[in-house]
């Protein structure tokens, strides 16, 4: 066995060089599976066997930025842009609660998706009319807006850094910088949110050193949640002709993140399930403990495709719930109850 695996198993600190070496493990090397197994044991010890469900509500696909990897980028003229009324957002959250979910994620494009006061109203009503925890994922905003929504009752905020390589970040997000992204993550921490970040695996120009930097950044940020999934090239983006990320590399990144941040919530991402029929199950056995089913009403979903071939695109939430529960049970796990806050929250 690679001595780094013994180091990982015992809770030793993995340096960036260590991470690069483990990320280079080929999928046919027995140490590849050993790494995933170690992460699974760490997950069991620190987070238990429960899998929390967080329902995603994609309340708007309006976006002001033009990220080269994203299907709802500003320049995509093929989409019918939409903005859910507050009543629909709240009703959808209630629907998620009725399906047994303990929290919802309000997600949209960045910028003009919904006026700040309307988003605050949606958060206040969900917190008043349900027992759900609320995560926001609406991109880079001002510190004042973050504070406003926190005061309205939002519990968590998900802002993936996407890549820790400043030059790659700038190429993929024209007009934006990694420094700005990190400033927003700092503001979120100062404002009192449970903070989530994460990155894409397999971006054009990404190196193993860059991926090691991504994991190290998550550790430095001490995130409560980390979303990690493969890059999937979209047809209406400048990266349409590029190769996508692989299941194996995404699983190694999930596993190493679990080992480096044992008490973080890690989702088995929909993107993994979209490139491999057993993608989410594989992630659950590599350190993941969250699944984020889409509870967006089916009439909106077709116009919220961050990447192509997204699973469950046309299914109503009531169809997804038993499927996800069966997926979890098939791996010897169970659906956890409650809001699923970070174990660091007292």
For each residue, the residues with C-beta under 8 A, 3 or more apart:
1: 5 6 31 34
2: 5 6 21 22 25 31 34
3: 6 7
4: 7 8 14 18 21 22
5: 1 2 8 9 22 31 34 35 38
6: 1 2 3 9 10
7: 3 4 10 12 14 18
8: 4 5 11 12 14 22 35 38 256 259
9: 5 6 38 41
10: 6 7
11: 8 262
12: 7 8
13:
14: 4 7 8 18 19 22 256 259 260
15: 18 19
16: 19 20 209 212 213 216
17: 20 21 212
18: 4 7 14 15 21 22
19: 14 15 16 22 23 211 212 215 216 256 260
20: 16 17 23 24 208 209 212
21: 2 4 17 18 24 25
22: 2 4 5 8 14 18 19 25 35 252 256
23: 19 20 208 211 212 249 252 253 256
24: 20 21 208
25: 2 21 22 29 31 32 35 252
26: 29 32
27: 32 248
28: 32
29: 25 26 32
30: 33 34
31: 1 2 5 25 34 35
32: 25 26 27 28 29 35 36 248 252
33: 30 36 37
34: 1 2 5 30 31 37 38
35: 5 8 22 25 31 32 38 39 252 255 256
36: 32 33 39 40 251 252 255 285 286 287
37: 33 34 40 41
38: 5 8 9 34 35 41 42 255 259
39: 35 36 42 43 254 255 256 258 259 286 287
40: 36 37 43 44 255 285 286 287
41: 9 37 38 44 45
42: 38 39 45 46 258 259 262 287
43: 39 40 46 47 258 262 266 287 288 289
44: 40 41 47 48 49
45: 41 42 262
46: 42 43 262 263 343
47: 43 44 50 262 263 265 289 343
48: 44 289 336
49: 44 332 333 334
50: 47 289 333 334 335 336 337
51: 284 289 290 291 328 333 334 335 336
52: 102 103 265 289 290 291 336 338 340
53: 100 101 102 103 290 291 292 293 324 335 336
54: 101 102 103 104 105 135 267 290 291 292 293 340
55: 93 96 99 101 103 104 105 292 293 294 295 317
56: 104 105 107 292 293 294 295 296
57: 84 89 92 93 96 104 105 106 107 295 296
58: 61 107 108 294 296 300 301 304
59: 83 84 88 89 106 107 108 113 114 122 296
60: 81 82 83 84 108 109 113 114
61: 58 72 79 81 82 108 109 113 300 303 304
62: 81 82 83 108 109 111 112 113
63: 70 72 73 74 108 109 110 111 112 113
64: 74 109 110 111 112
65: 73 74 109 110 111 139 173 174 175 176
66: 73 74 75 174 175
67: 70 73 172 173 174
68: 73 171 172 173 174 237 238 239
69: 162 172 200 203 231 233 234 237 239
70: 63 67 73 234 237 306
71: 76 234 236 237 305 306 307 308
72: 61 63 76 79 109 303 304 305 306
73: 63 65 66 67 68 70 76 236 237
74: 63 64 65 66
75: 66
76: 71 72 73 79 236 237
77:
78: 236
79: 61 72 76 303
80: 303
81: 60 61 62 303
82: 60 61 62 300 303
83: 59 60 62 113 114
84: 57 59 60 88 89 92 114 300
85: 88 89
86: 89 90 118 121 122 125
87: 90 91
88: 59 84 85 91 92 297
89: 57 59 84 85 86 92 93 106 122 126
90: 86 87 93 94 122 125 126 129
91: 87 88 94 95
92: 57 84 88 89 95 96 104 295 296 297
93: 55 57 89 90 96 97 104 126 130 132 134
94: 90 91 97 98 129 130
95: 91 92 98 99 295 317
96: 55 57 92 93 99 101 104 132 295 317
97: 93 94 100 101 130 131 132
98: 94 95
99: 55 95 96 295 317 318 321
100: 53 97 321 335 337
101: 53 54 55 96 97 104 132 293 295
102: 52 53 54 131 132 133 336 337 338 339 340
103: 52 53 54 55 132 133 134 135 155 156 339 340
104: 54 55 56 57 92 93 96 101 126 132 133 134 135 295
105: 54 55 56 57 135 136 137 158 292
106: 57 59 89 119 122 123 134 135 136 137 138
107: 56 57 58 59 137 138 158
108: 58 59 60 61 62 63 113 114 137 138 139
109: 60 61 62 63 64 65 72 112 113 139
110: 63 64 65 113 138 139 140
111: 62 63 64 65 139
112: 62 63 64 109
113: 59 60 61 62 63 83 108 109 110 138
114: 59 60 83 84 108 118 119 122 138
115: 118 119
116: 119 120 145 148 149
117: 120 121
118: 86 114 115 121 122
119: 106 114 115 116 122 123 136 138 149
120: 116 117 123 124 148 149 151 152
121: 86 117 118 124 125 152
122: 59 86 89 90 106 114 118 119 125 126
123: 106 119 120 126 127 134 136 149 152 153 154
124: 120 121 127 128 152 153
125: 86 90 121 122 128 129
126: 89 90 93 104 122 123 129 130 132 134 153
127: 123 124 130 132 134 152 153
128: 124 125
129: 90 94 125 126
130: 93 94 97 126 127
131: 97 102 339
132: 93 96 97 101 102 103 104 126 127 339
133: 102 103 104 155 156 339 340 341
134: 93 103 104 106 123 126 127 153 154 155 156
135: 54 103 104 105 106 154 155 156 157 158 196
136: 105 106 119 123 149 154 156 157 158
137: 105 106 107 108 157 158 159 196
138: 106 107 108 110 113 114 119 141
139: 65 108 109 110 111 159
140: 110 159 176 180 181 184
141: 138 145 146 184
142: 145 146
143: 146 147 187 190 191
144: 147 148
145: 116 141 142 148 149
146: 141 142 143 149 150 157 184 187 188 191 193
147: 143 144 150 151 191
148: 116 120 144 145 151 152
149: 116 119 120 123 136 145 146 152 154
150: 146 147 153 154 191 192 193
151: 120 147 148
152: 120 121 123 124 127 148 149
153: 123 124 126 127 134 150
154: 123 134 135 136 149 150 157 193
155: 103 133 134 135 193 194 339 341
156: 103 133 134 135 136 193 194 195 196 224 225
157: 135 136 137 146 154 188 193 194 195 196
158: 105 107 135 136 137 196 197 198 225 227
159: 137 139 140 181 184 185 188 195 196 197
160: 196 197 198 199 200 227
161: 164 169 178 181 182 185 197 198 199 214 217
162: 69 169 172 173 181 198 199 200 203
163: 168 169 172 178 199 200 203 206 210 214
164: 161 169 178 199 210 213 214 216 217
165: 168 169 178 205 206 207 210 213
166: 169 170 177 178 179
167: 170 171
168: 163 165 171 172 203 205 206 210
169: 161 162 163 164 165 166 172 173 176 177 178 181
170: 166 167 173 174 176 177 178
171: 68 167 168 174 205
172: 67 68 69 162 163 168 169 203
173: 65 67 68 162 169 170 176
174: 65 66 67 68 170 171
175: 65 66
176: 65 140 169 170 173 180 181
177: 166 169 170 180 181
178: 161 163 164 165 166 169 170 181 182
179: 166 182 183
180: 140 176 177 183 184
181: 140 159 161 162 169 176 177 178 184 185
182: 161 178 179 185 186
183: 179 180 186 187
184: 140 141 146 159 180 181 187 188
185: 159 161 181 182 188 189 195 197 221
186: 182 183 189 190
187: 143 146 183 184 190 191
188: 146 157 159 184 185 191 193 195
189: 185 186 193 195 221
190: 143 186 187
191: 143 146 147 150 187 188
192: 150
193: 146 150 154 155 156 157 188 189
194: 155 156 157 224 225 341 342 345
195: 156 157 159 185 188 189 221 223 224 225
196: 135 137 156 157 158 159 160 223 224 225 226 227 265
197: 158 159 160 161 185 217 218 221 223 225 226 227
198: 158 160 161 162 218 225 226 227 228 229
199: 160 161 162 163 164 211 214 218 228 253
200: 69 160 162 163 203 229 230 231 245
201: 206 211 228 229 230 231 245 246 249 250 253
202: 206 230 231 243 244 245 246 249 250
203: 69 162 163 168 172 200 206 231 245
204: 231 239 242 243
205: 165 168 171
206: 163 165 168 201 202 203 210 211
207: 165 210 211
208: 20 23 24 211 212
209: 16 20 212 213
210: 163 164 165 168 206 207 213 214
211: 19 23 199 201 206 207 208 214 215 249 253
212: 16 17 19 20 23 208 209 215 216
213: 16 164 165 209 210 216 217
214: 161 163 164 199 210 211 217 218 253
215: 19 211 212 218 219 253 256 257 260
216: 16 19 164 212 213 219 220 260
217: 161 164 197 213 214 220 221
218: 197 198 199 214 215 221 223 226 257 260 261 264
219: 215 216 222 260 261
220: 216 217
221: 185 189 195 197 217 218
222: 219 261
223: 195 196 197 218 226 261 264
224: 156 194 195 196 264 265 342 344
225: 156 158 194 195 196 197 198 264 265 266 267 290 342
226: 196 197 198 218 223 257 261 264 265 266
227: 158 160 196 197 198 266 267 269
228: 198 199 201 250 253 254 257 266 269
229: 198 200 201 245 250 269 270 271 272
230: 200 201 202 244 245 246 247 249 250 271 272 275
231: 69 200 201 202 203 204 239 242 244 245
232: 244 245 271 274 275 307 308 309
233: 69 237 239 240 241 242 243 244 307 308
234: 69 70 71 237 239 240 305 306 307 308
235: 240 308
236: 71 73 76 78 240
237: 68 69 70 71 73 76 233 234 240
238: 68
239: 68 69 204 231 233 234 242
240: 233 234 235 236 237
241: 233
242: 204 231 233 239
243: 202 204 233
244: 202 230 231 232 233 275
245: 200 201 202 203 229 230 231 232 249 250 275
246: 201 202 230 249 250
247: 230 250 251 272 275 276 279 282
248: 27 32 251 252
249: 23 201 202 211 230 245 246 252 253
250: 201 202 228 229 230 245 246 247 253 254 272 283
251: 36 247 248 254 255 272 282 283 286
252: 22 23 25 32 35 36 248 249 255 256
253: 23 199 201 211 214 215 228 249 250 256 257
254: 39 228 250 251 257 258 266 283 286 287 288
255: 35 36 38 39 40 251 252 258 259 286 287
256: 8 14 19 22 23 35 39 215 252 253 259 260
257: 215 218 226 228 253 254 260 261 264 266 287
258: 39 42 43 254 255 261 262 264 266 286 287 288
259: 8 14 38 39 42 255 256 262 287
260: 14 19 215 216 218 219 256 257
261: 218 219 222 223 226 257 258 264
262: 11 42 43 45 46 47 258 259
263: 46 47 342 343 344
264: 218 223 224 225 226 257 258 261 342
265: 47 52 196 224 225 226 289 290 340 342
266: 43 225 226 227 228 254 257 258 283 287 288 289 290
267: 54 225 227 283 288 290 291 292
268: 272 273 279 280 281 282 283 284 288 290 291
269: 227 228 229 272 273 279 280 283 292
270: 229 273 274 280 292 294 310 311 312
271: 229 230 232 274 275 279 307
272: 229 230 247 250 251 268 269 275 276 279 280 282 283
273: 268 269 270 276 277 279 280 311
274: 232 270 271 279 307 309 310 311
275: 230 232 244 245 247 271 272 279 309
276: 247 272 273 279 282
277: 273
278: 281 282
279: 247 268 269 271 272 273 274 275 276 282 283
280: 268 269 270 272 273 283 284 288 291 327
281: 268 278 284 285 327 330 331
282: 247 251 268 272 276 278 279 285 286
283: 250 251 254 266 267 268 269 272 279 280 286 287 288
284: 51 268 280 281 288 289 291 328 331 333
285: 36 40 281 282 331
286: 36 39 40 251 254 255 258 282 283
287: 36 39 40 42 43 254 255 257 258 259 266 283
288: 43 254 258 266 267 268 280 283 284
289: 43 47 48 50 51 52 265 266 284
290: 51 52 53 54 225 265 266 267 268 340
291: 51 52 53 54 267 268 280 284 324 327 328
292: 53 54 55 56 105 267 269 270
293: 53 54 55 56 101 312 317 320 321 324
294: 55 56 58 270 301 312 317 320
295: 55 56 57 92 95 96 99 101 104 317 320
296: 56 57 58 59 92 300 301 304
297: 88 92 300 301 316
298: 301 314 315 316
299:
300: 58 61 82 84 296 297 303 304
301: 58 294 296 297 298 304 305 313 314
302: 305 313 314
303: 61 72 79 80 81 82 300
304: 58 61 72 296 300 301
305: 71 72 234 301 302 308 310 313
306: 70 71 72 234 310
307: 71 232 233 234 271 274 310
308: 71 232 233 234 235 305
309: 232 274 275
310: 270 274 305 306 307 313
311: 270 273 274
312: 270 293 294 315 319 320 323
313: 301 302 305 310
314: 298 301 302
315: 298 312 319 320
316: 297 298 319 320
317: 55 95 96 99 293 294 295 320 321
318: 99 321
319: 312 315 316 322 323
320: 293 294 295 312 315 316 317 323 324
321: 99 100 293 317 318 324 325
322: 319 325 326
323: 312 319 320 326 327
324: 53 291 293 320 321 327 328 335
325: 321 322 328 329 335
326: 322 323 329 330
327: 280 281 291 323 324 330 331
328: 51 284 291 324 325 331 333 334 335
329: 325 326 332 333 334
330: 281 326 327
331: 281 284 285 327 328
332: 49 329
333: 49 50 51 284 328 329
334: 49 50 51 328 329
335: 50 51 53 100 324 325 328
336: 48 50 51 52 53 102 340
337: 50 100 102
338: 52 102 341
339: 102 103 131 132 133 155
340: 52 54 102 103 133 265 290 336
341: 133 155 194 338 345
342: 194 224 225 263 264 265 345
343: 46 47 263
344: 224 263
345: 194 341 342
346:
